[in-house]
Amino acid sequence: MNGPEIHVEFAPELRFFLPNGRRENGAARAATDGVSTLGHVVESLGVPRTEVGAVVVDGREVPVSYVPAGGESVTVRPVARPQRVPGAPLRFLLDVHLGTLARRMRLLGVDTAYESTDIGDPALAARSAAEQRVMLSRDRGLLRRRELWAGAYVYSTRPDEQLSDVLDRFRPELRPWTRCTACNGLLKEATKDEVADQLEGGTQRSYDVFAQCTACGRAYWKGAHHEQLVAIVERALADYAN
């Protein structure tokens, strides 16, 4: 683009995406061409469209499909929280780098698909669209793909912070202990006999209450790591109550 310029100012929450020289004041100038939309302009400056909420041009809110004219001043705000995703039950798809987050979301009963291998951005975007899942990723390029059903950038590299941010942003219904952390299938109560082939001798003697995944058959019981899992669930539920 090499036409008249517009002034674009980003909210503090979005300045993380800007080049270092622009992060302090969150302002940039961009040329217009009479064709490119504000969504395209914003992404060309580094901010994924999934992170864009209200866009205000000279004091009036406009859609990201608006085509700016030279001399206009644009303010870009972050997505409002909680973010509403219309048209489907709220469910998620996570890329290969977010395995711990996926397991924790499943622990809380959130419908969470996860790709444990790198299947590529086109395939991930296609699955997001086909299954109407919110794509969670730290890959800005993936989040720019138009075929995504919906998406969100995961800001932190720490699983605790990742989980807190996703739950705060989307406020999904929590149903702890109802999903398999390995495959996302639903759990059912199971007898010791039904899962006996998965139990070692010590577990056989020490535990009597079991659950089993209806999809992959994996058995669950309150083993050595149960207290750590309980702490994750209790923190999430406490955050929801506040």
N, C-alpha and C positions, 0 to 999 in steps of 0.2 A: 504494500500500500504506500502511495506516495502523494496523496492529496492533502487537503487542508487538515490541520491537526485538531484533536480533541484533548481535553485534560481529563485524566482518569485518576480517581483517588480511591484507594482500597482501605477497608476497615482494618483495624489493628490485627484482628484474628486471621486475616488473609495475607498479611505482609510476609509471613514465613515463606511464601512461594515466590516472592519477587527476587530479582538479582540483588546482591549485597548492597549495591549503591542506592537502591530504591527502598530498602526495608525500613529505614529510619522514619521517613515521612509518608511512605506509602503512596507517593504520587508518581505519575508517569504521563508522558505525552505520546499520543499515537496518531499516525496519519490515517485518513479516511480515503475510501475509494468509491463511495456511493453504492457499494454492493455488499460489502462484508458486514455481518451483524455484530452487535455488541458482544454476543457470546464468543464469536470468533476473535474479536479484539482482545477480550479478557484472557482467553486461553493463549493468545500469541504473546501476552505479557507474563505468562507463567502460571496462572491460576486455573486449575481444573474447573470445568463448568459444574461439576458435582458439588463444589464448595460454595457456589454463588447463590445467594439468596435474593433479596430485593436489589434492583438496579434503578437508580434515580438519575434522571437527566434534567438538569436545570430546574430541580425542585419537583418534578413529576415522575412517578414510578412508571417504568416501561418494561416490556418483556425482553428477554435476552435476544429475541429475534429482531428487535428494533435496529434499524440501520442508522447510525449516527451521522450527523452533519458537522462540518467544520465549525469550530468555535464553541461547541457544546461542552459543558462540564458534567462529568459522570461520576457518581458515587456508587461503589460496589460494596454491598453488605454481605455478611456471612449467612448461611442457611439458618433459618429460625429453628429453635429447639423447643419442644421435641419436633423432629421432622416427620411430616406425614407422607407416606408413600401410598398413593391411591391405587385401587384396582386389583389388589391381590392380598392374601394373608401375608403378614410380614415375615419374610424369610431371607436368608443370607447365603452368599457364596464367597468363600475366602480363597485367596491364591496360595501358592506353595510356601510362601514365607510366613504364613500366619497360623501355623499348626497349633501352637499353644493356645492362642486366642480361640480357635475353632473348638478345641476340646473344652475350654472353660464355658463357652457359650452353650455347647451341648449339655454340659453339666447343669446349667441353669434351665434346661428345657427349651432353648431357643432353636428353631429349625435352621440348622447350619450345615450347608454342603461345603466340602473342602477338597481341593485338588492337591494330593500329596506329591505329584510330579508336575513339572513345568510343561503344560500342554500348549502354551502360547497364548498371546493376547486375543487373537481372533476366536479361538475355541472358547476361552473364558467368557468373552463378551457374548458369544452365541448362546452359551449355556445360561447366562444371566437373563437373556431375552426369552429363551425358550421356556425356562422354569419360573420366570418373573421373580428373580432373586436380586436383592441388593448386593452389588459387587463391592467387597471391602478389600482395599489394597493400598500399598505404599508406592505403587507404580503409577506415576502421573500419566504416562503414555496410555496405559490401559484405561484409565478413567476418562480419557478424551475420546474413546471410541463411541461413535454415535449409536451403535446397535445395543449398547447396554440398556437393560431395563431401568436400573437406577444404580447409583454408586456413591461411595464415600471414601475419602482419604483417611487412612489410619495414621495419626500424627506421631504417636510415640513408638519407640522400639521396645518398651517394657510391657509385658503382658498385663500386669495389674492396671496400668494406666490405659492401655488399649481397651480393656474390657470396660473400665469405668466410662471412657469417652463414648464408646459405641452404645452402651446402655443409656447414657445421658442424652445422646443425640436422637435415638430412635424409640426409646422406652418400650421395647418389646415385652410381651407378656412373659413372665417367668414362671416356669413349672419345674422346679429343681427335681433331679433324680428320676426324670421320665424318659431321657434319651440316652442312647449308647454313645459314649464319648469316642468310640472307635469309628462308627459308621453313620451315626445320626438316626439310626432306627429307634423305634419306640420300645420301651422296656415293659416286661410283665413279671409278676411274681412267679417264682419257680421253686420247686422242691429240690432237696438235696439230691435225690435220685435222678432228676431231670438233668442236672449239671455235673453229675459225679465224674464223668470222663474228663472234666477240666480241673478237678480238684486234686491237690497233693494231699498226702496223709495228714499233715498238720492242720490244713484247712478243713479237711473232712471232720476231724475231731473237734475243732474249735468253733465252727460256725454252723448255724442252723437256718439263717435267713438269707435267701438268695433272690436275685432278679436275673432275667435273661433277655437278651435282645431278640425281638421278634424277626429281625432282618438277618443278622449274621450269626446269631446263636451264642454270642459271647456271654459268659456268666459274670455276675457282679455280687460282691459281698462287702461287709464293712471291715476291710483289711487294714494293713499297716498304715496306709496313706489316708485313711478316711478322715482323720481329724484335720488334715490340711485341706481336703476338699470341703469339709463342713465350714471351715473358716472362709473360703472363697464364696460359698453360697450365702453365709450370714452377712458378709460385707455387702454383697450385692443387694440383698433384701433390705438391709439397714439404709443403704443409699436411696432405695426406692421410697422408703417410709419418710424420708426427710424432705 
